[in-house]
Amino acid sequence: MPKAARCRAFLITVIQRHEERRTYAVMKATAEEALETVRSMSVLGTRAYLVGALSRDTVRQLKLKCDDVRFV
């Protein structure tokens, strides 16, 4: 029986012209999946960047689960 893919918490920042930066914690298996998730939620003309990751302890404190997207 294969193991389920492990999720990690990636920090993605979204920049839109004339607005403040927004940073999201995204639980996905890879950074590319996390970026794609945030890009699909954003409007045209925005840029999304991978800026870091969260530790396991922080993920537990925030009670994040796989496929969660949370504004931080």
Secondary structure, DSSP 8 states (H G I E B T S, - for coil): -------EEEEEEEEETTS--EEEEEEESSHHHHHHHHHHHS-TTEEEEEEEE--HHHHHHHT--TT-EEE-
